[in-house]
Amino acid sequence: MPPNSEYIVSKTIDGVQTGLIIPKEMIIEVGTKVKMVNCLEAEKYKDCIWEVASEPWKVGGKWVVLLDRYSGGFAVENLEAVKEVSN
């Protein structure tokens, strides 16, 4: 499916174009602060703020990203961006 208003071609990684076509709603920038929502992990980690550590990739039909301090990929659909509160 070619890129259009609903899709975007992923960025380059280490200077190499990945060629992935990612739905815009699954795009989340590396470095974005997020919290887990609408999943079992959201209750376990309700006070945790995570940092996105990778671009999305597809696993078993789900778009996932790496999170700093979390092992394995985590579903983008269960992440919500948060603004950091400064004291």
N, C-alpha and C positions, 0 to 999 in steps of 0.2 A: 504494500500500500504506500503510495508516494506521500511525502510530507504535504500537509494542508493546514487549515486553521485548527484542526483537532489534534494534529501530531507534530512532533518536532524531532529532527535528527539529533542524536546525542552529540555532546561536545567531543573534542579530541582528547585522547588519553595518552600522555607522554608523546605528543606530537603525531599520533596515529588516529585517524578517523575511525570510530568504532562501527559506524554504519547501522546502528540500532535506530529504530523508529519508536519513540516513546510517547504514549499519550500525554498531553500537556498536564492533565490532572495528576499524573504520576511523577512529574518533574519536581525534584527537591534538590536544592543546591547543597554542595559540600560545605560544611561549616554552619548550616542552619541549626538552631536550637529547637528541639522538639520534645514532646511528651507522647507517651503511648495512650491510645484511646480505643474504646470498643473492643477489648480483648482481655483474656485472662491476665496477661502480663501487666495491663494497665492498673489492675488492683494491687498486684504485688509490688510494682514500681511507681505507685501513685505520687510520690514526692520527688521522683527523679527527673532531671532534665538531661537529655542526651544531645550529642552533637553528631550530625550526619557526617560520615567519614568516607562515603563513596557515591558515585553516580548510581542510579537505579539499574538493575538488570532483572531479567525474568527467570523465575524458577517455578516449575510446576504450575504455570498459568498465573502466578502472582508476581507483581513488581516489588522487589526488595532492595534495601540499601544496608550498608554496614553502619553501625552506630559505635561511636567511641565508648569503650568499656563494656560492650555487649558482644557476646560470642555468636557469630553467624549472622545471616541476613535477617532483616526484619521487614515485614510487609508495610509498604508505603501507605496503603489505605488505612492502617492503624496508627498513623503518626499525625500529629497536629503541631504546626509551628507555634512557638511561644516567643514572646518578647521578654528579654531579661529585665528584671527590676533592679535598678541601681539604688543603693542605700545612701 
